[in-house]
Amino acid sequence: MNEPESDVVASARSEAGGAARPFSWRFTAPLLIGSALNPINSSLIATALVPIAAGLHVRVGQTTALVTALYLASAIAQPTAGKAAQVFGPRRVFLTGSVLVAAGGTVGGLAQDLITLLISRVLIGLGTSCAYPTAMLLIRRRAHDAGLDEPPGNVLGALQIAGTATASLGLPVGGVLVGALTWRSVFFLNVPVALIALTATLAWIPRDNPVGRDHTFRGIASALDVTGILGFGTTMTALLVFLYDLPVEHWYLLGIAAAAGAALALWELRAAAPFLDVRLLAANRALTRTYLRFGLAMLCVYIVLYGLTQWAEAARGLSESASGLLLLPMTLVSAVVISPVSRRNLIRGPLIAAALMCVAGSAGVLLLTSSTWIGLFVAITVVFGISMGAASAGNQTALYDQAPAQQLGSASGLLRTFVYMGSIASSAITGIVFHTHVTDHGLHQIAWIMVGISAALIIMTIADRSLSLRPRR
């Protein structure tokens, strides 16, 4: 180890309270705060769409673009931020993300038209996407400097709680903010939180090593693989917009996605530092299965978050804030499950349990009708809370083991992209089934789709022998 690296390691240990406590609350707090902003913002806007439409004098249907804007920005930016963190350093990218979030919150809170709000949501999506992949890199670097084979399970568990389980908190929090203040508060909320994360990172997270790369434009572009990022962005944008527009079928978008994806694969096979390592995904099938498995699990979870709440509002007459509050037990249960699973670094058992809970919860949805006791609705969300917690913890631990250490940032970001693909696919499913009317029959159609997805998830998980092995770095 050279001298500069020794100084950085010593600084890291001293700032964390010594080698005995490399993962103190000072180190983890800003990472958890930053990682929670993306999932919370994904649902925070839901209760503000109608007030925004009234305040800006636009149709309610137009405001749904604010949801799409953050999803698209996040799906593309998550692996991009991970790649940038591998090139420039995770702390630098985390700080940049915090600045973007604060700027996006300010722009949105002061916006006078829908275009400005869209710009705000894109900024928030880009900024919040920097947190999770950089946090994974920072945690890995901390564990390495402390001489650990892997970080403590409770650290990864806390990160997963912040990065996934908090998604359903946005609905009740947004309802309270809009009711007590105005719709602008759901944007302004990002400003103080981002500044807290920024200040804490500057004070408590050790600085990155010098970049040590070619600082010319060509050198930076090659290290980041800008062409690969643009190809990935084009592919994802065309695919996700196609899914969002369903049941209206814009087949040309699917064609663009297929063509861009093929061109991306050809480029990445020749790239010196590929953004999306196609060879790795083909060779490391265990990692590829982890992406697919987590995407399918989160597809079912997001159908519950959005499809079931939409049905509850239409069929039971609940308000958006009331239906959001019904999801709080789901959040709490998932957090409770994540903690012990992550602490023990378990993979196979929790993933099988997550798949089984998906089947059980999906079967429970078949029992729901407009006259069903509301307690059954809550019980079903609790079952999916168990599934979400077990799937989140197990798949994150699997990713940490399966992804190459030097590509952990982009690999972590890509895992989040599959989460957003699951979310957008859930919107497509509910949009197709509930296209004209929200009915009990439509809900049961969605339930059968969920049963099929869950069955595939069980087969995929049980048949994956790689989950029985725990490779060590």
N, C-alpha and C positions, 0 to 999 in steps of 0.2 A: 504494500500500500504506500502511495507516495505521500509526501508531507501535507499538501493541501487537503487530501482526503482525511488524514488523521485529525486535522484541525476541525473539519466538519463533523466527524464522528464525536470528537470530544465535546464540541458545542452542543450537538444533539443530546448527548447523555446528560450534560450539565443542565440544559434547559428543561429536560424532562424530569429533573429531580434525581439524577444519578442513574447508573446502569441498572439498579434494582427496580426502578420504576420508569421504564422507557415510554410506557403508554399512560401517562398521567392525564388527568382531566384537562389540563391546559393544552396538551397536544391534540386530544380527540375532540374537544368542544367545537372549535371552528370547523373541523371536517364534518361533524354531524349537523351543525347548523346549515352549512352550505349544501350538504347533500339532501336535506329535507325540503329545500326551497323548490326543487323541480317537481316532485310529486304533488306537493301542496298546491303549487300554481296550476298544475294540470286540471285540478277540479275546483280551485278557488273561484274561477271566473263563472262557474255554472249559475250561481244564484244572482249574478250581476247582469246577465244578458238582457233580461227584460228591462230593468232600469236604464241600462246603457242605450237600448233602442229608443226608449222614451226621451232620454236626455239629449240624444244626438239627432232625434227625429229621423230615424231609419227603421226599416222593417226588422223584426226580431230575427227572421231567417238570415239576414245579412250579418248579424252579430256572431253567428256560429262560426264564422271565419276566424274569430279570435281564438277559438278552441283549436281549429285546424292549424293555425299559424304556429302555435307553441309546439304542437305535436310534430309537425314537419321539421321545425328548427331543431328540436331536441333529438329526433331520430337520426338526423344527419350530424348534429354537433357532438353527440356523446362520443362516438369513436374518433371523431376529428380532434376533440379536446384531448383524448387519450394519446393520440399520435403526437400532437403538439407538446404534450407533457414529456413524452419520451425524448423529444428533440431539445426543447428549451428548459425543461425542468418542471416538475409538478407544482412547486410553490408559486412560480411565476404565472403559470396558467391559472391556478386557483385564484390568485389575486386579480388577474385580468377578468376572470369571470365575475368576481364580486363587484368590480367597477361597472361591468356591463349590466348587472342586475340592478344596481342603484340607479344607473342612467335610465334603464327601461322603466323602472318604477316611477321615476320623476316624469319622464315623457308621458307615460300613460295617465298619471294623476292629473296632469295639466292639459291633456288632449282636448281638442275642440271638434274633432271629426274622427270618422272611423279609420281612415288611412293612418292617422297618427297613432291610433290605438293598435293597429296591426303592426306598425313599426315597433311599438313598445313591447308587444307580445313576442316578436321575433328576438328583440334584444334580451328579454327575460329568458326566453328559451335557450339562446346561445350562452348566456351567462350562467344560468343554473346548470347547464349541461357540463360545465367545467368541473363541477365539484366531485361527483362520484368517481370518475376514472382517475382523477388526480389524487383523491383520497386513498384509493387502492394502492397507487404507486408510493405515496408518502408512508403508508402503513407498512408496505413491504420493505421500503428502504429503512424504516425505523427498526423493524425486526432484524434485518441483516446487520445493521450497526450494533444491535444489542447481542448479536451472536445467537439468535434464535432461528430454528429451521422454518418456523412460520409464526405469525402473530398470535397472541392469545385469542381463543375463539370468541370471547365476549366482546372484543374490539370489532371483529368482523360482524358479529351479531348486531351490535349497536349501529354500525354503518348500514346494515340491511334494514333495520327498523326505520332509520332516518330516511333511507333511499326508496323504500317500498311501502312499508306499513302506514306511513303518514299520508298516503294518497287520498284516503277517504276523509281525512281531517279537513280538507279544503271546503267541502260542502257545508258542514255546520259553521266553520269559522267564517266563510264567506257570507252565510246567511246572517250571522250576528253583526258583521261589519256593515253590510248593506242596510240592515234594519236600524242599527244604531247611528250610522253616519251616512255615507252615500256610496254609490258604486265606485267612486274614485279611491276610496279607502283600500280596495282590494289591490290597487296598483301601488299606492303610497306605502302599504305595509312592507313591501320589499325593500324600501330604502333603509330604514333603521336596521333591519335584520342583516342586510348585505354589509352595511357599515360595521356592525358588530363583528361579523365574520372576517371582514377585511382587517380591522384593528387587531383582533385576536391572532390572526395569522401572522401579521407583521411582528407581533410581540412574542409569540410562543412557538412558531414553526421555524425550524432551522432553515437557513438559506440553502438554495440549490448550489451544486458545484458549478464552476464556470462552464459555459456551453461547450467550448472547445471544438467548434465545428467551423466549416467554411461559412463566413459571414456574407458572401456575395449573394445576390438575388438567386442566381442559378443554384448555388450550393444549398441555400435554405429550401428552395422549391423542390430540389431533389430529395433532401432529407425528409421533408414533409410528404412528398409524393403528391403535389398539388393536382396533377392530372388525375390521379387515382381518386382524390377527394371529390373533384368535380364530377367524375364519372359516377361515383357512388351517390352523390347528391342528386344527379339527374335521374338515376335509376330509382332511388327511393321516392323522389318527388312525384314522378309519373305513376309509380305503383300505388303510393298512398292516396294521391288525389283520385285515382281510379276507384279505390276501395271506398273513399269517402263519398263519392258521387253515386254509388249504388243506392237504389236499384236502376238509376239511369246508367246505361252501359256506354261508356266512351272507350270503345275498343282500341282506338288509336293510341290512347294513353298506355294501354297494356303493351301494345306493339313497341312504343318508345321505350318502355321499361325493359322489355326483352332485348331490344337492340343495344341499349346503353349498358345493360348488364353483361351481354356477350362481349362488347368492346372493352368493358372494364376488366373482365377476366383475362382477355388477351393481353391487355396492357400490364396488368399486375404480374403476369407470368414473366415479364421481361424487366420490370422495374427493379432498380438496385435496392431500394428500401421501400417495399410495397406497403401502401396504406392498408389494403385488405389482402392479407397473405393467402392467396388461393391455394397454394401448395400446402400450407399449414392446415387449412380447413379440410383439404382432401386427405391428407396423411393423418391428422389428428382427429379421427372420427369421434372420439370420446368428447372432445370439446364441441364439435358440431352438434352432437346429440344433446349436449347441455343447453346450447342455444335453443334448439327446437323444443326441448322439454320445457324449458322455462317460458318460452313464448306461448305454448299451448296451455300451460297452467294459468298464466296471466290472462289469456284470452277468456277463460271461464270466469276468473275473478272480476275482470272488467265488465263482463256481461251482467254480473251481479251488481257492480257499482253503478252502472248506467242503465242497463235494460230493466232490471228489477225495480229500480227507483222510478223509472219512467212509468212502468206499469202501476206502481203504488200510487203515484200522483194521479194517473188517469182513471184507474179502476177503483181506488179507495178514496180518492179526493184529498190526499195528503198534500200539504204544501211542500215546496222544495226544501225548506229548512227542516221541516218535520221528518221528511224521508231521509235527509242527510243525517239527522240525529239517530235514526234507526241503524245507521251504519257504524256508529261509534263502537258498539260491542265487537264488531268485526275487526276494527283497528286494534282494540285492546287485546283481543284474543291472539291475533297474529303476532303482536309484540311479545306476548307471554310465551308463545311457542318458539319464536326465533331465539330467544335468549338461551334456554338450556340446550337446544340443538346446536347452536353455534359454539357454545362454551365447550362442548365435547367434540367439536369438529366432525359431527356425524354426516353421512351422505346417503347411503343406500336406504336405510330404514326410514328416515324422514321423507325421502322422495317417494317411496312406495306408499307411505301413509298419506302423503299429499294427493297422490293419484286416487287412492281409495276414498278420501274425503270428497274429492271432486265428483266421483260417481254418486256418493251418498247425497251430497248437496244437490246435484242435478236431478236425482230421483225425487228429492223433496220438492223441487220447483213444480214437478208434475202434480203435486197435491194442492197447489195454490189456486184459489179462485177469488173472485171479488168479494165473497162473503166469508172467506177464511179468517180465523182468529189471527190478529196481527202478531201474536207471540210466535206462530209458526214461521212467519217471515223473518223475525229476528233470529230464531233458532237456525234457520237455513244460512243466514249471513254468518252466524257463529261457526258453523261447519266449514264454510268457505274461508273464514278467518284462520282456522286451523290449517287448511290446505295452503293458504297463502304464506303463512309463517313457515311451515315445513318446507315448501317449495323454494322460498326465498333463501332460507338458511342453507339448505342442502345444495342447491345449485350454485350459490356463491362460493361455498367451500370447494365444490367440484371445479369451478372455474379457476380458483386460486391454485389448485393442484395441477390442472391440465394445461393452463396457458403457459407458454414460455416466459420466463422472468423478464426478458428484455422487451416483450410485447404485451405485458400485463395491462398497460394503460389503454391501448386501443382495443384489446380483448375485452376489458371491463366495459368500455363504452359500447362495444358491439352487443354485449349482453343487454344493456339498457335499450338499444335499438330494437331488439326482439320484444322487449316489454311493450314498447310503443306500437310495434306491428300488431301485437296481440290486442292492444287497446283499440287501434283503428279497425282491425278485423271485427272486434265486438260491436263497434258502431255500425259497420256495414251489415252485420247480421241483424241487429235490432232494427236498423233502418229499412231493410228489405221486408222483414216480417211485420213490423209496425208501420208500414208505408202509408196505409190509408187510415187504419184504426188500431188503437191499443186495446186488445181483447184478451180474455182468458185463453181462448183457443190459440192465439198468436204466442202467448207466453208458453203454452205447452209445446208448441212447435220449437221454440227456442230451447226449451228444456231437453227435448229429444236430441237436438244438435249438440247440446252440452254433454249429454250421456255418451254420444258417439265420440266426441273429443276426449272425454275422460277415459273411455275404454281404450282408445289409441294410446293415451298417456300411460295407462297401466301396463300395456304390452311393451311399450318402448322402455319403460323403467325396469321392469322385471327381466327383460331380455338383455339388458345392458350389463355385461359381466365386468366391464371396466369400473363400475361403481363399487365393486367389492374390494378394489385395490386402492391404497392410499399412497401414491408416489410422493416421495420427499425430494426437495430441491437439494 
